[in-house]
């Protein structure tokens, strides 16, 4: 039985998927299987894997094939349900792992039984000296950003340390933790789903450790594209859903004020061609981005009753009090200026 089950979700990214699986074939010091969940790809991704990998790999590879794109959350839940390992690792199809990635992440769990999550050092593939994410930070309205995003990697994140949660691009979880708290919330579909799962786990008393030797290189925005309004819409919608479902009431009551501050700071950043909206060129591009954010907020409203119902159901796993959860969020808070000058 493999100790680790690696789940790779794929949707129409055949060439990136090939490089991803090649990096897994080079892993050292870990017993693992790979579960590829294909979300209705039409570019020959599955056929490529069957022809180039299935009969040649030194580890088990299983393929779960969906007729349509069920989203990142549902596909990962399929993989988790099929996993046989004691630990479940996620690796995006647009990411490539260093040979010691799995073994390094696995070592995080030797720090204690309360460690339920491990975060990778994720670097930008196109610019390997630049950090994509080394764990996560959160703004008090529910929006989050990668810790260290955009910084040059000059050794400032070389210690094993606690972070809020891992990025779902390259993460590892205890399977028993996932069985206790549940998998990904499929109402999120994609984006912000790792934040919801990670904060839910922290609420249940689990910890997350960042492991600097667990290195991954990531092609940013390969799924929908960095300037996709659909991507921006999902990020904003899921920000609202996360806050309603998980935030302590004292922080949730202040959400409109934090949101207004973020919008004002975002407009100022965009005027100086910085931040997320700066990716959208010209007035029309920025208008589309603004409408996508508004669309995301409006789209969240019909799902609020479902989130409140799920919020009540979480009482069975909850270990942190409202004050402890608030303190945790504010401890890992990202500053407003930094938040708005960084792109997601």
Residue pairs with C-beta under 8 A, 6 or more apart in sequence:
1 84
1 85
2 31
2 32
2 33
2 59
2 60
2 84
2 85
3 30
3 31
3 32
3 85
3 86
3 87
3 106
4 30
4 31
4 32
4 33
4 85
4 86
4 87
4 88
4 89
4 102
4 106
4 172
5 32
5 33
5 34
5 35
5 79
5 82
5 83
5 84
5 85
5 87
5 88
5 89
5 175
6 24
6 32
6 33
6 34
6 35
6 89
6 90
6 91
6 102
7 34
7 35
7 37
7 76
7 79
7 80
7 83
7 88
7 89
7 90
7 91
8 17
8 20
8 21
8 24
8 34
8 35
8 36
8 37
8 91
8 92
8 93
9 37
9 39
9 72
9 75
9 76
9 79
9 90
9 92
9 93
10 17
10 36
10 37
10 38
10 39
10 41
10 45
10 93
11 38
11 39
11 40
11 41
11 69
11 93
11 223
12 41
12 42
12 43
12 45
13 41
13 43
13 45
13 93
13 94
13 222
13 223
14 41
14 43
14 44
14 45
14 48
16 93
16 94
16 219
16 222
17 36
17 45
17 48
17 49
17 93
18 48
18 52
19 96
20 91
20 92
20 93
20 94
20 95
20 96
20 97
21 34
21 36
21 49
21 53
21 61
22 96
23 96
23 97
23 98
23 99
23 101
24 32
24 34
24 59
24 91
24 97
25 53
25 57
25 58
25 59
26 99
27 59
27 97
27 99
27 100
27 101
27 102
27 103
28 99
28 100
28 103
29 100
29 102
29 103
30 102
30 103
30 106
32 59
32 85
32 89
32 102
33 59
33 60
33 61
33 62
33 83
33 84
33 85
34 57
34 59
34 60
34 61
34 62
35 61
35 62
35 64
35 79
35 82
35 83
36 46
36 49
36 61
36 62
36 63
36 64
37 64
37 66
37 75
37 76
37 78
37 79
38 45
38 46
38 63
38 64
38 65
38 66
39 66
39 68
39 69
39 70
39 71
39 75
40 66
40 67
40 68
40 69
40 70
46 63
46 65
49 61
49 63
50 63
53 61
54 61
54 63
62 82
64 75
64 78
64 79
64 82
66 75
66 78
70 78
71 186
71 189
71 190
72 168
72 184
72 189
72 190
72 191
72 193
73 183
73 184
73 185
73 186
73 187
73 188
73 189
73 190
73 193
74 184
74 186
74 189
76 90
76 168
76 183
76 184
77 183
77 184
77 186
79 88
80 88
80 175
80 178
80 183
81 183
83 175
85 175
86 174
86 175
86 176
87 106
87 109
87 172
87 173
87 174
87 175
88 172
88 173
88 174
88 175
88 178
89 102
89 105
89 170
89 171
89 172
89 173
90 168
90 169
90 170
90 171
90 172
90 173
91 97
91 169
91 170
91 216
92 168
92 169
92 170
92 218
92 223
93 222
94 218
94 219
94 222
94 223
95 122
95 125
95 169
95 170
95 216
95 217
95 218
95 219
96 125
96 216
96 217
97 170
97 215
97 216
98 214
98 215
98 216
98 217
100 213
100 214
100 215
101 120
101 170
101 214
101 215
101 216
102 172
102 214
104 211
104 213
104 214
104 215
105 118
105 120
105 171
105 172
105 211
105 214
106 118
106 172
107 211
108 115
108 118
108 160
108 172
108 209
108 211
108 214
109 115
109 118
109 172
109 174
111 160
111 209
112 207
114 205
114 206
114 207
115 174
115 206
115 207
115 208
115 209
116 173
116 174
116 177
116 201
116 206
116 207
116 208
117 165
117 166
117 171
117 172
117 173
117 174
117 177
117 198
117 201
117 206
117 207
117 208
117 209
118 166
118 171
118 172
118 173
118 208
118 209
118 210
118 211
118 214
119 134
119 135
119 136
119 163
119 165
119 166
119 167
119 171
119 208
119 209
119 210
119 211
119 214
120 134
120 166
120 167
120 169
120 170
120 171
120 210
120 211
120 214
120 215
120 216
121 131
121 134
121 153
121 157
121 210
121 211
121 212
121 213
121 214
121 215
121 216
122 131
122 132
122 133
122 134
122 146
122 167
122 169
122 170
122 216
122 217
122 218
123 129
123 130
123 131
123 132
123 153
123 215
123 216
123 217
123 218
124 130
124 131
124 132
124 217
124 218
124 220
125 217
125 218
125 219
125 220
126 219
126 220
128 217
129 152
129 153
130 150
130 151
130 152
130 153
131 146
131 148
131 149
131 150
131 151
131 152
131 153
131 157
132 146
132 149
132 167
132 169
132 218
132 220
133 146
133 147
133 148
133 149
133 167
133 169
134 146
134 147
134 148
134 157
134 163
134 210
134 212
135 146
135 147
135 148
135 163
135 164
135 165
135 166
135 167
135 208
135 210
136 144
136 145
136 146
136 147
136 163
136 164
136 165
136 166
136 167
136 194
136 195
136 198
136 332
137 144
137 145
137 146
137 147
137 164
137 332
137 333
137 334
138 144
138 145
138 164
138 195
138 199
138 329
138 332
138 333
138 334
139 145
139 258
139 262
139 333
139 334
139 336
139 339
140 251
140 254
140 255
140 258
140 329
140 330
140 333
141 239
141 243
141 255
141 258
141 259
141 262
142 239
142 240
142 242
142 243
142 247
142 255
143 235
143 236
143 239
143 262
143 339
144 192
144 195
144 239
144 334
145 334
145 338
145 339
145 342
145 344
146 167
146 342
147 157
147 163
147 164
148 156
148 157
149 342
149 343
150 342
150 343
157 210
157 212
158 212
159 212
160 209
160 210
160 211
160 212
161 209
161 210
162 207
162 208
162 209
162 210
163 208
163 209
163 210
163 332
164 198
164 199
164 202
164 208
164 328
164 332
165 194
165 195
165 197
165 198
165 199
165 201
165 202
165 208
166 172
166 194
166 198
166 208
166 210
167 194
168 193
168 194
168 197
169 216
169 218
170 214
170 216
170 218
171 194
173 201
174 206
177 201
177 204
177 206
180 204
180 317
181 197
181 200
181 201
181 204
181 206
181 317
182 200
183 197
184 193
184 196
184 197
185 193
185 196
185 197
185 241
185 245
185 310
187 241
187 303
187 306
187 307
188 196
188 234
188 238
188 241
189 234
190 223
190 234
191 231
191 234
191 235
191 238
192 234
192 235
192 238
192 239
192 241
192 242
193 238
195 238
195 242
196 238
196 241
196 242
196 245
196 246
198 208
199 242
199 246
199 329
200 246
200 314
200 317
201 208
202 208
202 320
202 325
202 328
203 246
203 314
203 317
203 318
203 319
203 320
203 325
204 317
204 318
204 319
204 320
205 319
205 320
220 226
221 228
221 231
223 231
224 230
224 231
225 231
226 279
226 343
227 279
227 280
227 285
229 288
229 289
229 291
229 292
230 292
232 276
232 289
232 292
232 293
232 296
233 292
233 293
233 295
233 296
233 299
234 296
235 296
235 344
236 292
236 293
236 295
236 296
236 297
236 300
237 296
237 297
237 299
237 300
237 303
238 296
238 300
239 296
240 296
240 297
240 300
240 304
241 300
241 303
241 304
241 307
243 251
243 252
243 255
244 252
244 300
244 304
244 307
244 308
244 311
245 307
245 308
245 310
245 311
245 314
246 311
246 314
246 325
247 255
247 325
247 329
248 322
248 323
248 325
248 326
249 322
250 322
250 326
251 326
251 329
261 336
262 336
262 339
262 340
263 293
265 336
265 337
265 339
265 340
266 275
266 276
266 277
266 340
268 340
269 275
269 277
269 278
269 340
269 341
270 277
270 278
270 286
274 340
274 341
275 340
275 341
275 342
275 343
276 289
276 340
276 342
276 343
276 344
277 286
277 289
277 290
278 343
279 289
279 343
280 286
280 288
280 289
320 328
